[in-house]
Amino acid sequence: MLKKWMCFLLACLLCVTAVGAFGEEQTENTENIEITSDVMVLAGLDDTQYRDWNSHVFFDHMYDKTGVRFEAKQYENAKAWNAMKATYTAESDLPDVFFKAMLTAEESIRLLNDGVIVDLKPYLQEYCPNLWAILEENPEYLQKITLPDGRIPALPYINDIPTQNVMWINSAFLEEVGMKAPTTADELVKVLEAFRDKDPNKTGTKDEIPLSFLGSFDLKFLAHAFGMIANDYNIFAEDGTVRFMPLEENYRLFVTWCRDLYEAGLLDHDGFVTTDALRRVTDEKAKNQYCILLSPSVGNLVPASWARDYEVLMPLTYNGTQIYRDFVGEVTGGTFAVTTKCKDIAAALKWVDYLYTEEGSVLTSVGRENEDYVLDSDGTWRLTDSAANNTYFTVSRIITSGQYCPGISVHDFQSRYVETILEKVTGELRAFSEACVSPFPAYMLTQEQKDFISPLQNRIGYYVDEQLARWVLGEDEISDASFAEFETTLKEMGLESFMTFWQDVLNNL
């Protein structure tokens, strides 16, 4: 069980719950809350196998801490939960709160306007002092959860080491071929060639996969090696102007580089047709073929014993500068909302505010002290024997896996785990995140704006990704003629309207 726990904790650390801390600035005043409400109803999504909210100890522990008792209505698949959210009106039989709610910006606006949920802005300073202190210290977080009209529909999960789509390099293979971690595109090519030719996994055959990726989406992250980053719409903002990365001068250099890598056998030849389910290895006795994995989480792709060999490859430099696309950002909104049915908004918010303390967020992700974990005299922590030998620990004792919970990341705590690999990986991810920037400022589209831009994005975005694959695979020649045709086709698809739209969005931020 302990090995499974380590694998789970690594997966959380490297992906959904990559961790950080807010520490001493918190104001833990959740003790002795006076509650006037009866049992409240909580509804949300949790599709983690076998977890049952109505028998889960997390809610019992929260009752002990806050005095608030919930009856839970758990939805076990996203389709059912999304369908239910779409039916809610002010006249519906509403729960009191939404928890692990996965509310999109569009859903939040509709639910607010239809009288389903309440604007939380007037209540936060008084009833969520821990969260409010974080928002005051980080006004960019407050901006990201606030609608253009000033309302706050839902509360976030805040992670100061956000998930990044990074290159994980096998340090054992790197040592085997006698090389150092690459720092530029040219150095990366030399390392990949060594992985291809020097048999680092000792099978006697050239079965290594130098660099594994998933489609054009992953490949575009490598454009940072040529000084380019863009968001999912292939755009970035520079000096108040919106620009389209596939029409940048260096984009052709990047495409040619990728094509050369593919022809040389340095890119996974299944990269455009595989999935993470096919890349995933569960047999730790198998021979490892993966030299570099481009992924948010190596812990979800290889056994825990293999994951120890992988390190985060820092962003490559271009003209002496590091820049990398921030993948998901520090703030994930829509995790907790209060409905207009709730008769005790203060109690509901004081309950959730506990999760914006280190103690509260540790409860969601590790459990309760002296029951699930113990602190040792050297400052490290470890699971108790009962937790380490509990086959269903991750579904019976903690709540954070699966969909995002409201709360904060707890880097300082998790990195003190007795297994030092967590401290090592969090340090690497923190250093990596310092080079990450958002290509485009945070924005929130109205439904009308989304209805306008979605058809354009479906055409243009698909074409960009398809053409990148054709160039890399050698189906289309990389030439002046092919790039001229590429630009002409983009214009025919409505690129001018597309760019005008995003320029207007930028101008109005």
Secondary structure as GFF3:
##gff-version 3
##sequence-region A 1 509
A	DSSP	alpha_helix	2	14	.	.	.	ID=ss1
A	DSSP	three_ten_helix	23	25	.	.	.	ID=ss2
A	DSSP	beta_strand	40	45	.	.	.	ID=ss3
A	DSSP	three_ten_helix	53	55	.	.	.	ID=ss4
A	DSSP	alpha_helix	57	66	.	.	.	ID=ss5
A	DSSP	beta_strand	70	75	.	.	.	ID=ss6
A	DSSP	alpha_helix	78	87	.	.	.	ID=ss7
A	DSSP	beta_strand	97	99	.	.	.	ID=ss8
A	DSSP	alpha_helix	105	113	.	.	.	ID=ss9
A	DSSP	alpha_helix	121	127	.	.	.	ID=ss10
A	DSSP	alpha_helix	129	137	.	.	.	ID=ss11
A	DSSP	alpha_helix	139	145	.	.	.	ID=ss12
A	DSSP	beta_strand	155	158	.	.	.	ID=ss13
A	DSSP	beta_strand	166	170	.	.	.	ID=ss14
A	DSSP	alpha_helix	171	176	.	.	.	ID=ss15
A	DSSP	alpha_helix	185	197	.	.	.	ID=ss16
A	DSSP	beta_strand	209	212	.	.	.	ID=ss17
A	DSSP	alpha_helix	215	219	.	.	.	ID=ss18
A	DSSP	three_ten_helix	220	226	.	.	.	ID=ss19
A	DSSP	beta_strand	235	238	.	.	.	ID=ss20
A	DSSP	beta_strand	241	244	.	.	.	ID=ss21
A	DSSP	three_ten_helix	245	247	.	.	.	ID=ss22
A	DSSP	alpha_helix	249	263	.	.	.	ID=ss23
A	DSSP	alpha_helix	276	279	.	.	.	ID=ss24
A	DSSP	beta_strand	290	295	.	.	.	ID=ss25
A	DSSP	alpha_helix	304	307	.	.	.	ID=ss26
A	DSSP	beta_strand	310	313	.	.	.	ID=ss27
A	DSSP	beta_strand	317	318	.	.	.	ID=ss28
A	DSSP	beta_strand	321	322	.	.	.	ID=ss29
A	DSSP	beta_strand	324	325	.	.	.	ID=ss30
A	DSSP	beta_strand	331	338	.	.	.	ID=ss31
A	DSSP	alpha_helix	345	353	.	.	.	ID=ss32
A	DSSP	three_ten_helix	354	356	.	.	.	ID=ss33
A	DSSP	alpha_helix	358	365	.	.	.	ID=ss34
A	DSSP	beta_strand	373	375	.	.	.	ID=ss35
A	DSSP	beta_strand	381	383	.	.	.	ID=ss36
A	DSSP	alpha_helix	385	388	.	.	.	ID=ss37
A	DSSP	alpha_helix	393	396	.	.	.	ID=ss38
A	DSSP	beta_strand	407	408	.	.	.	ID=ss39
A	DSSP	alpha_helix	411	414	.	.	.	ID=ss40
A	DSSP	alpha_helix	421	433	.	.	.	ID=ss41
A	DSSP	beta_strand	436	437	.	.	.	ID=ss42
A	DSSP	alpha_helix	447	473	.	.	.	ID=ss43
A	DSSP	alpha_helix	480	492	.	.	.	ID=ss44
A	DSSP	alpha_helix	495	507	.	.	.	ID=ss45
###
